[in-house]
Amino acid sequence: MFRSFFSYLAKAAWARKIVAKWSIAWKMASRFIAGETLADGIRVIKTLNAAGINATLDHLGENTDSPEKARQATQDIIQAFDAIEEAGVRANVSIKLTQIGLGISDELTLENLLQILNTARKYHSFVRIDMEDSPVTQRTINILYKAREAGYENVGIVIQAYLYRSEADIRKLLEDCFKVRLCKGAYTEPAKVAYPKMKDVDANYDRCAALLIDGSLARECPPLSPDGKTPPIPGLATHDARRIDFAKQYAAKVGLPNDAMEFQMLNGIRKDLQDGLVKEGYRVRVYVPYGTEWYPYFMRRIAERPADLLFLLPRFNFK
Ligand code: FDA
């Protein structure tokens, strides 16, 4: 119930107008968000890199409603690549297709995506397309394939374990040598497309993680760059210690070395787990969002764990 309520608030323009102005909201959001500027993102990445952790930088924004704003967002993302190169930090970039035009047209989205991929290619870097809610799942996958047809290998996608379709999507994506990040899924979805119960999402997460680990052992894919890695490295995005343990044990059983898989987490969540995995020799990548459009991202984090709001209670006077 709480999850649906906060997911609703994430999309509600009226709530955004009110909540985004509260200084307490920003204070809470800043646990997850590097700051409002690109320089803030780079600063956080430097700290992560120093702890042996790679990053994926995300210029916050979604559901852009005009071609001008979509083009501006594209330029902002391109600047993020320039800043990563200039700072010499270890980071790639994550993007959302609705930020660069999916709400307007597939053509505009592809045009903007190809510009981003071209910049990433210049720097031998990689772009991860985040997955948004189920009405755009197939269009997001279609655009990924169009980018490949246009000659770009430096792009991967996110698949959400809560969707019934995801196991089949992963099989096809692996067959076609795409890099996949697996997450549980952050949107509120109807039972006709997604498992309503967390125990089923968890079971599907483990099934899909095993598929990705098997896929990584079975394939050699075209390198990203002359010095790039060839197998499709499984990107396992979760803070759930049980899911992580399952993946570690399964990989050990089938013989995938620790450094051939990557655990991914969100900035501000389970730093203890991140550091522990680095010590054990796993690759770890942290998603670092920055920008002024932090409201929907923050609301999705609260939807996942409404208990985080409890710390506000002492600040209100109920007398
Ligand atoms: P789960 O929600 O079961 O949480 C496990 C534990 O993690 C909790 O017990 C708690 O300790 C901690 N935790 C989780 N969320 C927390 C929070 N908000 N605050 C504090 N602690 C928290 N989703 C999507 O739909 N599309 C996408 O493209 C992406 N991309 C993405 C990238 C990366 C790198 C990550 C880590 C996650 C995503 N997600 C996403 C979000 C993902 O779908 C999911 O909503 C969150 O990761 C939370 O799910 P967990 O797997 O962590 O499990």
Boltz pocket constraint, residues with backbone or C-beta under 6 A from the ligand:
constraints:
  - pocket:
      binder: B
      contacts: [[A, 129], [A, 130], [A, 131], [A, 132], [A, 158], [A, 160], [A, 183], [A, 184], [A, 185], [A, 186], [A, 187], [A, 237], [A, 238], [A, 239], [A, 240], [A, 241], [A, 264], [A, 265], [A, 266], [A, 268], [A, 269], [A, 270], [A, 285], [A, 286], [A, 287], [A, 300], [A, 301], [A, 302], [A, 304], [A, 305], [A, 308]]
      max_distance: 6.0
